[in-house]
Structure formats: structure tokens, C-alpha cells
Amino acid sequence: MQRATARTLAGMADLRVRDLVDALDTAYPPCLAADWDAVGLTCGDPDDVVERVLFAVDPVMSVVDEAIETGAQLIVTHHPLFLRGVHSVAATDAKGRLVHRLISNGIALFSAHTNADHANPGVSDALAAALGLVVQRPLVRQEGDPAGVGTGRVCELAESVTLEQFAEHVAVSLPGTRHGVRVAGDPQREIRTVAVCGGAGDGFLREAAGFDAYVTSDLRHHRAQDHLAESACALIDVAHWASEWPWLEQAATALRSGAAVRGGTVATNVSTHPTDPWTAHLGSTS
């Protein structure tokens, strides 16, 4: 009660879960999400007051623990907790236990997934900014939308560098992971135009083929091999988590701005705890 009174005297409104959901939906409209996706509020009371928000890529137990430690009442993740229908959230499996831990600690969970991928600015804009690239347009435009909405981004470097130099730049610009950075192509190839796609992007190899390099995640063997056989662009494969992590600060900034528009303030933290699933990378010994 004293905290709420102090905020009222300072002329600041208490922000509730529903206010912050509205702010995030404004930045990353749910209508931009793929039809198979499950975005928005997963659990939490829309009427609960929120003073601190934690941003993370994945809704996993270590992130919930971090929210508890930092006093966050809302977690915003890129990846949804559930992408398929469920019939139970009993604490008999990992996701059920996570839901119970959230609820028992009064923490709401919200996700912005493919809507954040497609928004302008969105996930790929944040990836491009982390790499110091100048964004020109979407790699794949959202049908019927002229406002820069779509998947991936077509970018340009300020000056040409070799593929080897650019790959080294990518490696030091993104959070470190055991996956590291994989490169396919002539190390001395000149790189100036770059396509980027945060997250799994091998479905857009055809669209990226005409540029000098393509930075994305989860490239599969046969698709990469067929792509290179056509003398298409060089490939830089980074960890899925690392390619999407830069978006967290973008989203946190958007939320703080949205909170101000709604007459309040909210503290934000970006999780630096790596939720990339791979724990070791061993080079070939022969």
C-alpha cells in the first residue's frame, strides 16, 4: 500500500500485466504471428501490478529462478512455452512444473515469437544492429504490407571485407556459445551485402542466394550443400539462441517506452544466462 501511494503521489500510475501486454502487442502485433504460433500471455493475472520485467529467449526453469532472484513479476520470452495443445499442466513434467513455479511465485509469462520476427523493428533488425549492418529491407516481405514488415533483413556493410574477417566479426559481436560460428564458402570471398535471419533460417536460402553472405541459424546439411553447389552466397551459421538474444534489449526498450505512454514506469532486466542447449563442442581429432 505504501509503495502504491508513493507512486500515486509522484504522478505515476501502477502498471498491470494487461497494460504491459498491450504495450508489447503494440510493438509486436499478434496479427503478424504465423498461424501455427502461440504468442501472448501464457499464464498470469492481467490485474497483477508489475514493477520489474525479465526478458529471456527461452522459458526454462533457470530463467524463472532468475526472475524470482531479481524480483520480476513478468517474464517476456521470445519462444513460447507451449506450441502444441495440452490437456494438463500438472507438475508431472518439466513444463507443468515451470507453470506451477510461475504461479506460486506470482510471475506472469508472455511470449512474442513470429510476430516479433516479422515486426519492424523486430528480431532480425536487432541481429543486424548487433553486427553493425545497415538494414535496407525485409528478406521476405509480408504479403500486402509495404511498411518493412517481413522475415529476415537485407543489409549492407559500411565497407567490403573478406568472409574470414566478417565471420570473425560475427563471432565477437554475438554472445559466446559452445556452438560457435560455422562458415561455408571461400574465406577470401569479398563480402558487402548480407542477408540475416534471426533463428532457424534455412527455409530462406533461395531468397538469400543473391547476396554475398547469409547469417542465420540451424542450417541443415543437405540444404546447405545444395545451396553451395549452385555457387550461391557464403553461409554463416550461428547458435539459435545467440542470433535471437540481441532482440531482448530492443523489446525491453519498447516496453519501457510503452509503459511511459501509459503513464507509468517499469524496470527491465535482460537475462545473460545462456539457454542454448549445447554444453560442449569438440573439434575433430583426425
MARTORKE-176714 format. One line per field, with one value per residue (C-alpha): residue in one letter; residue number from 1; x, y, z. Coordinates in Angstrom, 1 decimal, always signed. Example, Ala and Ser with C-alpha at 12.3 -4.5 7.8 and 13.67 -1.06 7.14 Angstrom:
drenro = [A  S];
koltor = [1  2];
px = [+12.3  +13.7];
py = [-4.5  -1.1];
pz = [+7.8  +7.1];
# end
This chain:
drenro = [M  Q  R  A  T  A  R  T  L  A  G  M  A  D  L  R  V  R  D  L  V  D  A  L  D  T  A  Y  P  P  C  L  A  A  D  W  D  A  V  G  L  T  C  G  D  P  D  D  V  V  E  R  V  L  F  A  V  D  P  V  M  S  V  V  D  E  A  I  E  T  G  A  Q  L  I  V  T  H  H  P  L  F  L  R  G  V  H  S  V  A  A  T  D  A  K  G  R  L  V  H  R  L  I  S  N  G  I  A  L  F  S  A  H  T  N  A  D  H  A  N  P  G  V  S  D  A  L  A  A  A  L  G  L  V  V  Q  R  P  L  V  R  Q  E  G  D  P  A  G  V  G  T  G  R  V  C  E  L  A  E  S  V  T  L  E  Q  F  A  E  H  V  A  V  S  L  P  G  T  R  H  G  V  R  V  A  G  D  P  Q  R  E  I  R  T  V  A  V  C  G  G  A  G  D  G  F  L  R  E  A  A  G  F  D  A  Y  V  T  S  D  L  R  H  H  R  A  Q  D  H  L  A  E  S  A  C  A  L  I  D  V  A  H  W  A  S  E  W  P  W  L  E  Q  A  A  T  A  L  R  S  G  A  A  V  R  G  G  T  V  A  T  N  V  S  T  H  P  T  D  P  W  T  A  H  L  G  S  T  S];
koltor = [1  2  3  4  5  6  7  8  9  10  11  12  13  14  15  16  17  18  19  20  21  22  23  24  25  26  27  28  29  30  31  32  33  34  35  36  37  38  39  40  41  42  43  44  45  46  47  48  49  50  51  52  53  54  55  56  57  58  59  60  61  62  63  64  65  66  67  68  69  70  71  72  73  74  75  76  77  78  79  80  81  82  83  84  85  86  87  88  89  90  91  92  93  94  95  96  97  98  99  100  101  102  103  104  105  106  107  108  109  110  111  112  113  114  115  116  117  118  119  120  121  122  123  124  125  126  127  128  129  130  131  132  133  134  135  136  137  138  139  140  141  142  143  144  145  146  147  148  149  150  151  152  153  154  155  156  157  158  159  160  161  162  163  164  165  166  167  168  169  170  171  172  173  174  175  176  177  178  179  180  181  182  183  184  185  186  187  188  189  190  191  192  193  194  195  196  197  198  199  200  201  202  203  204  205  206  207  208  209  210  211  212  213  214  215  216  217  218  219  220  221  222  223  224  225  226  227  228  229  230  231  232  233  234  235  236  237  238  239  240  241  242  243  244  245  246  247  248  249  250  251  252  253  254  255  256  257  258  259  260  261  262  263  264  265  266  267  268  269  270  271  272  273  274  275  276  277  278  279  280  281  282  283  284  285  286];
px = [+0.0  +2.8  +4.5  +1.3  +0.7  +4.3  +3.8  +0.5  +2.0  +4.7  +2.1  +2.9  +0.2  +0.6  +1.1  -0.6  +0.1  -2.6  -1.0  +2.3  +0.7  -1.0  +2.4  +4.1  +1.2  +1.6  +5.3  +4.8  +1.3  -0.1  -1.7  +1.9  +2.4  +2.3  -0.9  +0.8  +2.3  +1.2  +2.0  +0.8  +0.1  +0.7  -0.1  -0.6  -3.4  -3.9  -4.8  -1.5  +0.8  +4.2  +7.2  +10.0  +10.2  +12.8  +13.5  +14.9  +14.9  +13.6  +11.0  +13.1  +13.4  +16.7  +15.0  +12.2  +14.8  +16.4  +13.0  +12.5  +16.0  +15.5  +12.0  +10.4  +6.6  +6.6  +8.9  +8.9  +10.4  +10.8  +10.0  +6.6  +6.3  +3.6  +3.4  +1.0  -2.3  -2.0  -4.6  -2.8  -0.3  +0.2  +3.6  +4.5  +6.7  +9.1  +6.6  +4.0  +6.5  +7.5  +3.9  +3.4  +6.6  +5.5  +2.0  +3.3  +5.6  +3.1  +5.0  +3.3  +4.7  +4.4  +5.9  +6.4  +7.6  +7.0  +5.2  +8.5  +10.3  +8.1  +7.7  +9.6  +11.8  +12.0  +14.4  +16.4  +16.8  +18.3  +20.6  +21.7  +22.3  +24.5  +26.6  +26.9  +24.9  +22.7  +19.2  +17.7  +14.6  +13.0  +14.4  +10.9  +8.2  +4.9  +2.3  +0.4  +2.4  +4.6  +5.8  +9.0  +7.3  +8.5  +11.0  +14.8  +16.6  +18.7  +21.7  +25.0  +28.3  +29.9  +32.9  +33.8  +35.7  +36.7  +34.4  +37.0  +37.1  +33.3  +32.9  +35.4  +33.4  +30.2  +31.9  +32.9  +29.6  +27.2  +27.1  +29.5  +28.2  +29.6  +28.1  +30.3  +30.2  +30.3  +31.3  +30.8  +32.5  +35.8  +37.4  +38.8  +35.5  +34.5  +31.5  +29.5  +25.8  +24.5  +21.1  +20.3  +17.5  +17.3  +16.5  +16.1  +16.5  +17.4  +13.9  +15.0  +18.2  +16.7  +15.9  +19.4  +21.3  +21.9  +23.7  +27.4  +26.6  +23.8  +23.8  +21.3  +20.9  +20.1  +21.3  +20.9  +23.5  +21.7  +20.1  +23.5  +25.2  +22.7  +22.9  +26.7  +26.6  +24.7  +27.6  +25.3  +26.2  +28.5  +26.9  +27.5  +25.6  +25.4  +23.7  +19.9  +19.9  +22.8  +21.0  +17.9  +19.4  +20.0  +16.3  +15.8  +17.1  +15.1  +12.0  +12.9  +13.3  +9.9  +8.3  +9.7  +8.5  +5.1  +5.0  +5.7  +2.9  +0.6  +1.7  +4.0  +7.4  +8.7  +12.2  +13.6  +16.4  +17.8  +18.9  +22.5  +22.1  +22.7  +19.8  +21.5  +21.1  +24.6  +27.2  +30.3  +31.9  +34.8  +36.9  +37.7  +40.7  +41.6];
py = [+0.0  +2.4  +1.7  +2.3  +5.6  +6.8  +6.1  +7.9  +11.0  +11.0  +11.1  +7.7  +5.0  +1.4  -0.7  -4.0  -7.2  -6.2  -2.7  -4.3  -6.9  -4.1  -2.3  -5.4  -6.2  -2.7  -3.2  -6.8  -7.1  -10.6  -10.4  -10.8  -14.2  -17.4  -19.3  -22.2  -20.0  -19.4  -15.9  -13.7  -14.3  -17.9  -17.5  -14.7  -12.5  -9.5  -7.4  -8.0  -5.0  -5.2  -3.2  -5.3  -7.5  -10.0  -10.7  -14.0  -16.1  -19.3  -20.0  -22.5  -23.1  -21.2  -18.1  -18.5  -18.8  -15.6  -13.8  -14.8  -13.6  -10.3  -9.7  -9.7  -10.1  -10.7  -12.7  -11.9  -14.6  -14.9  -18.6  -19.8  -22.3  -24.3  -24.7  -27.7  -28.2  -29.6  -31.4  -30.9  -28.6  -30.9  -30.7  -34.1  -32.9  -30.0  -27.6  -28.4  -27.8  -24.5  -23.3  -24.2  -22.4  -19.3  -19.2  -20.0  -17.0  -14.6  -14.3  -13.9  -15.3  -13.6  -14.5  -12.7  -15.2  -15.0  -11.7  -10.3  -12.0  -10.2  -6.8  -3.7  -3.4  -7.0  -9.8  -9.6  -5.9  -6.4  -9.1  -6.7  -3.9  -6.2  -7.0  -3.3  -3.8  -1.2  -2.6  -2.0  -4.1  -7.4  -10.5  -11.8  -9.2  -9.8  -10.1  -6.9  -4.9  -2.1  -1.0  -3.0  -6.0  -9.5  -12.2  -11.6  -8.5  -7.5  -5.4  -3.9  -3.5  +0.0  -1.4  -4.7  -7.3  -10.9  -13.7  -14.7  -11.2  -10.9  -14.3  -13.2  -10.1  -12.1  -14.3  -11.4  -9.5  -12.2  -13.9  -16.8  -20.3  -23.8  -23.9  -21.1  -19.8  -22.2  -20.9  -22.2  -20.5  -19.2  -17.4  -14.7  -14.0  -10.3  -9.6  -6.4  -7.3  -9.6  -11.2  -12.1  -14.0  -14.5  -18.1  -21.0  -19.6  -22.4  -22.1  -18.8  -19.9  -19.3  -15.7  -15.1  -16.6  -13.4  -11.7  -12.1  -13.8  -15.1  -15.1  -17.4  -20.5  -24.2  -24.7  -28.3  -30.4  -31.1  -27.7  -26.0  -28.4  -27.9  -24.1  -24.1  -26.3  -23.5  -21.1  -19.1  -16.9  -17.8  -19.1  -18.2  -20.4  -19.2  -20.6  -20.1  -18.6  -16.2  -15.0  -14.0  -12.7  -9.2  -8.7  -8.8  -5.3  -4.0  -5.5  -4.1  -0.6  -0.9  -2.0  +0.9  +3.3  +1.7  +2.0  +5.7  +6.2  +4.6  +6.9  +4.6  +3.1  -0.4  -1.7  -4.2  -6.8  -8.8  -12.2  -13.0  -16.6  -18.7  -21.1  -22.5  -26.3  -27.4  -27.7  -28.7  -28.6  -30.9  -30.5  -33.4  -35.4  -36.9];
pz = [+0.0  +0.9  -2.5  -4.4  -2.5  -3.2  -6.9  -7.0  -5.2  -7.8  -10.5  -11.9  -12.4  -11.3  -14.4  -14.5  -16.6  -19.0  -19.6  -20.4  -22.6  -24.5  -24.9  -26.2  -28.6  -30.0  -30.6  -31.9  -33.2  -32.7  -36.2  -37.6  -36.0  -38.1  -37.9  -36.1  -33.4  -29.9  -28.7  -25.9  -22.2  -21.2  -17.6  -15.0  -13.8  -16.0  -12.9  -11.1  -10.7  -12.4  -11.4  -12.9  -16.1  -17.1  -20.8  -22.0  -25.2  -23.6  -20.9  -18.9  -15.2  -14.8  -16.3  -13.7  -11.0  -12.3  -12.2  -8.6  -7.7  -9.4  -8.1  -11.5  -11.7  -15.5  -17.8  -21.5  -23.7  -27.5  -27.6  -26.3  -23.6  -25.5  -29.2  -29.2  -27.4  -23.8  -21.6  -18.3  -16.6  -13.7  -12.1  -13.5  -16.4  -16.9  -18.4  -15.8  -13.0  -14.7  -14.8  -11.1  -10.1  -12.0  -10.4  -6.9  -7.2  -8.7  -12.0  -15.4  -18.6  -22.1  -25.4  -28.7  -31.3  -35.0  -34.5  -33.2  -36.1  -38.6  -37.0  -38.0  -36.0  -35.0  -34.2  -37.4  -37.1  -33.7  -35.1  -37.9  -35.4  -33.2  -36.3  -37.3  -40.5  -42.3  -42.9  -46.3  -46.5  -45.4  -47.0  -47.5  -47.4  -45.5  -48.3  -48.8  -46.3  -47.6  -44.1  -43.9  -42.2  -43.1  -42.4  -42.2  -43.4  -46.4  -45.1  -46.2  -44.6  -44.5  -46.4  -48.0  -46.0  -46.6  -45.5  -43.0  -41.5  -41.4  -39.7  -37.1  -36.6  -36.2  -33.6  -31.4  -31.8  -30.6  -27.2  -26.9  -27.2  -27.4  -31.0  -32.0  -35.6  -38.7  -42.1  -45.6  -48.5  -49.8  -46.8  -49.1  -50.8  -50.7  -48.5  -48.8  -49.0  -46.2  -45.5  -41.9  -40.3  -36.5  -35.6  -37.9  -41.5  -43.9  -45.3  -46.9  -48.6  -52.0  -51.1  -49.7  -52.6  -54.5  -51.7  -50.6  -47.3  -45.2  -41.4  -39.7  -37.5  -37.7  -41.3  -42.3  -44.2  -47.5  -47.9  -47.3  -49.6  -52.4  -51.9  -52.2  -55.3  -57.1  -56.3  -54.1  -51.2  -48.4  -45.2  -41.6  -39.1  -35.5  -32.5  -32.5  -29.0  -29.9  -33.0  -31.1  -27.9  -29.3  -29.6  -25.8  -25.3  -28.2  -26.7  -23.2  -24.7  -26.5  -23.2  -21.3  -24.0  -23.9  -20.2  -20.3  -22.9  -20.4  -17.6  -15.6  -15.4  -15.3  -14.6  -17.0  -16.9  -19.9  -18.9  -19.8  -18.7  -21.8  -22.6  -25.6  -25.1  -26.2  -23.5  -25.3  -28.8  -29.6  -32.8  -35.0  -33.8  -37.2];
# end
